[in-house]
Every structure is written in structure tokens, then in C-alpha cells.
Amino acid sequence: MTNTAAPFAAPSRRQFLGATGTAFAALLASGCTAGPAARNAVSGGEAFAGYGPLVSDPAGLLDLPAGFSYRIISKLGDRMADGLTVPDRADGMGCFDLGNGKLALVRNHELMPDNDPGGDIPMGYDRIEGKVMPGGTTTIVLDAKTLEIEQEYRSLAGTVRNCAGGVTPWGSWLTCEEAVFGVTEKNQKDHGWVFEVPANAGTLVNPEPLKAMGRFNHEAACVDPETGIVYMTEDRQDSLLYRFIPNVRGKLEQGGKLQALALTNNITDSRNWSGETVSTGDMHEVRWIDLDNVEAPEDDLRKRGASQGGLLFARGEGIHMGEGELYFACTNGGAAKLGQIFKLVPGRGKRADGLALFFESTSPDQFNYGDNLTVQGNGHLIVCEDQYTDVVNNHLRGITPDGQAYPLALLRVQSEPAGACFSPDGKVLFVNSYSPTATLAITGPWFG
């Protein structure tokens, strides 16, 4: 996601094309589109190389391979159950099984204080000039079979630039502020925190920052279900990877220990900008640095961690737990500055943790500025691109477990795909179009 220098300035996003916006608005009114007839994605015992060429979407929103289709389940301006409307800048998102045939999508909105909140929000973490700040989350409750909306509402407000986050094994969404600023003449509270939103909240939650998890330019989070440890990325050019060991598993509000990742071989820079320091596939033994003064009033947590040997990453972005390993994207890492993906294997107290560079893009056709990501049940990664050019061609990229990248979808509007997450049964991929907000459900012949 885009960094900002001033706390109350709108993010420097790419310029949206007027004609595209008009066409997209008409598309949103239609609700859905379907792809051509299904076909097999894999034949015989051949190595998987993708689902085939992308088919142009006649509606001009999302190109998909043959056999796949999408529908729009929520969009900017829709009236919600609480009387508010769906706000813009839909970003990170998580999917939850609520039981009784219900799903919940908890969706971030990366809004700045001067953005439209979608109505007069009654309560929130902080206010600006008397009004609740617009950042936060919305929650969509769906029928798991029909994907029809049963309830949609604001679930968190009063925060800033809720970029990404992560699901927890205990049924909540960790939503992260990608902004660090303090009290000013316009607002009353510090920002740069993680907040927890129960998937079944049903209404606006009373927001309490999880301050022991650190104050920094948060991006995303994921939880190791075996240990309850939370891993977090940071969107800065000189970012660190953090982990939070809670005092009580599943009770993050009760505090814990914050640490930063370092390597035992004393390599301190993973970005490969000035020559290769980490090679694809090599596993490095990890050590963890204890951090103090984690509320960081000077916004210097990463600098203090780096001074103790913390490993530098190039703009840590999406992070997601797979089977016994987690993956995270670094937007402009690598010699070509097109992006990297790292794999961290937690030792879980039985051995040292291990870190490997899983993928480094050498061509825009492979991977161009990866952002949010998720891990499919078959081990494939699904990565959302977020390019920074005047005209963008942002894809959803698949990456196989052996590191082969393939195009899964192309977003045809001048925006970014964000918040990719699968339904619990793996049959539906939910994803957002960032702006104008549209939340899509993609179905098709998923491999594996």
C-alpha cells in the first residue's frame, strides 16, 4: 500500500481514468458476470502451469481463465443494515465460518481523515474536528451456499489507513493501521496500532488498540494456530518482520512480548538491492530480538531493531499462514525491485525457525509489486499486484509450491486487487477492487 508523509494528506494513489470510472460504475449496477464454459486446468501428470490464458471480460472489470466466473456481492455506496453506506478503498479482508451455513467477510477500508466515511458514524477510536475518523472495517454476513448478503454493517471506526491484517484461529480479524502519528490540534489519540474485530460482532465494536503489539507502520498479520504467536509485517523501505508472543494464547489484550527477526549468520539486509545477500531457496536460521519501549513515541521501533541486527526487508506487505509455514510479500524487494516473497518456517520450540527467499521476480510478467496474499489449500499462493505507474495492469498472480508464477486474473480498471481470501471450503476466492470499492466472489475449477 502507499506510504504517506503527512498524517492528514490523502494517499498519493495513481490517477484514475475518468472513462474507466464511468464504465465501472455502470458495471457495478449490473451485479455479476460469467465466464465461458468450464474446462480442465490440469491433464495427466503434467506440472501445473496455470489455468490457461485469460479471457477478456465483456463487462470490462476482471479477466479470468475459461471456466471461471465472478459476481459482485458488495460495492461502494450500497446501503448497509446500520444505515451507513459502503465506504471506499476496500483493502485487506478475511473470511470466517460463523456456523449454521453463514460466512463473514471482515473488510478493511484504507481511509484517511478527509475521506468519505459513508455516513455519520456514531462511535470510534478517534475523532478529527469532532467527527469519527473514517478508517476501519465493514463486515458482510453471507449465506454460504448462495453468497447472498444477510447483513452488512460497520464493525470498526475511528482509525486511519486500515491497510491489511489477518484472521485469528479464535474467530477475529486483526486490522492494522498503516500510519504513525500522534495527537494534534485536530485529533485526540495516537495512531499506528493493531485492533481486533470479532467476526460475529454484529455491530460497531468498542475499539481498543493492542499497544503491546507495537506502534509502527503496520501492514498485515497472521497467527500460527499451534502456538498463538502473531507475525506482523511493516510497510517501510527499511522494514522489519515482527512477532508477538502473547502472555495468554488468544487474549492479545493481556499483553506479551514483541520481537524482531534476525539471522544467526549476521546477514542484515534481505532486499538484494546492492548485490545478492540472500539467494532463492536457501534456508537461514533465525533468531529473535527482544524489543522494548514498543509504543515507540518516536516511530523508531524498526531503527532500534535494526541496530541490534534485525533483518531489513523492502516494504513488508501481505502475510498468510499455510501448512506449518507462513509467506509474506515485500513489494519492491529484489535486484529488479519488482518484489519478493519470503517463507518462514516456525520451529515451534522444537528447533530454530528458518527463513528462505521463496520467490524473487525478475520480470513484470512474473510478478510486479506484490501486496496482499493468501495461501490456497493446495499450497499455491495467490498474490495481489499493486503497481505504481500512471496506467496499471494489476493481476492476481498464482505461484506454485515450486515457485512457478502464472496469471490468475487481470483487473481491468485502474485500481488494485486486494484482500484475497478463500472461503473455508476453498471453493470461492473473495477479492476486493480497491477503488471504487467492489467485493467480488470468484468461482471456478480450482486445482487441488
C-alpha positions, 0 to 999 in steps of 0.5 A, a space after each residue: 500500500 502507499 506510504 504517506 508523509 503527512 498524517 492528514 494528506 490523502 494517499 498519493 494513489 495513481 490517477 484514475 481514468 475518468 472513462 474507466 470510472 464511468 464504465 465501472 460504475 455502470 458495471 457495478 449496477 449490473 451485479 455479476 458476470 460469467 465466464 465461458 464454459 468450464 474446462 480442465 486446468 490440469 491433464 495427466 501428470 503434467 506440472 501445473 502451469 496455470 489455468 490457461 490464458 485469460 479471457 477478456 471480460 465483456 463487462 470490462 472489470 476482471 479477466 479470468 481463465 475459461 471456466 471461471 466466473 465472478 459476481 459482485 456481492 458488495 460495492 461502494 455506496 450500497 446501503 448497509 443494515 446500520 444505515 451507513 453506506 459502503 465506504 471506499 478503498 476496500 483493502 485487506 479482508 478475511 473470511 470466517 465460518 460463523 456456523 449454521 451455513 453463514 460466512 463473514 467477510 471482515 473488510 478493511 477500508 484504507 481511509 484517511 481523515 478527509 475521506 468519505 466515511 459513508 455516513 455519520 458514524 456514531 462511535 470510534 477510536 478517534 475523532 478529527 474536528 469532532 467527527 469519527 475518523 473514517 478508517 476501519 472495517 465493514 463486515 458482510 454476513 453471507 449465506 454460504 451456499 448462495 453468497 447472498 448478503 444477510 447483513 452488512 454493517 460497520 464493525 470498526 471506526 475511528 482509525 486511519 489507513 486500515 491497510 491489511 491484517 489477518 484472521 485469528 484461529 479464535 474467530 477475529 480479524 486483526 486490522 492494522 493501521 498503516 500510519 504513525 502519528 500522534 495527537 494534534 490540534 485536530 485529533 485526540 489519540 495516537 495512531 499506528 496500532 493493531 485492533 481486533 474485530 470479532 467476526 460475529 460482532 454484529 455491530 460497531 465494536 468498542 475499539 481498543 488498540 493492542 499497544 503491546 503489539 507495537 506502534 509502527 507502520 503496520 501492514 498485515 498479520 497472521 497467527 500460527 494456530 499451534 502456538 498463538 504467536 502473531 507475525 506482523 509485517 511493516 510497510 517501510 523501505 527499511 522494514 522489519 518482520 515482527 512477532 508477538 508472543 502473547 502472555 495468554 494464547 488468544 487474549 492479545 489484550 493481556 499483553 506479551 512480548 514483541 520481537 524482531 527477526 534476525 539471522 544467526 549468520 549476521 546477514 542484515 539486509 534481505 532486499 538484494 538491492 546492492 548485490 545478492 545477500 540472500 539467494 532463492 531457496 536457501 534456508 537461514 536460521 533465525 533468531 529473535 530480538 527482544 524489543 522494548 519501549 514498543 509504543 515507540 513515541 518516536 516511530 523508531 521501533 524498526 531503527 532500534 531493531 535494526 541496530 541490534 541486527 534485525 533483518 531489513 526487508 523492502 516494504 513488508 506487505 501481505 502475510 498468510 499462514 499455510 501448512 506449518 509455514 507462513 509467506 509474506 510479500 515485500 513489494 519492491 524487494 529484489 535486484 529488479 525491485 519488482 518484489 519478493 516473497 519470503 517463507 518462514 518456517 516456525 520451529 515451534 520450540 522444537 528447533 530454530 525457525 528458518 527463513 528462505 527467499 521463496 520467490 524473487 521476480 525478475 520480470 513484470 510478467 512474473 510478478 510486479 509489486 506484490 501486496 496482499 496474499 493468501 495461501 490456497 489449500 493446495 499450497 499455491 499462493 495467490 498474490 495481489 499486484 499493486 503497481 505504481 505507474 500512471 496506467 496499471 495492469 494489476 493481476 492476481 498472480 498464482 505461484 506454485 509450491 515450486 515457485 512457478 508464477 502464472 496469471 490468475 486474473 487481470 483487473 481491468 480498471 485502474 485500481 488494485 486487487 486486494 484482500 484475497 481470501 478463500 472461503 473455508 471450503 476453498 471453493 470461492 476466492 473473495 477479492 476486493 477492487 480497491 477503488 471504487 470499492 467492489 467485493 467480488 466472489 470468484 468461482 471456478 475449477 480450482 486445482 487441488 
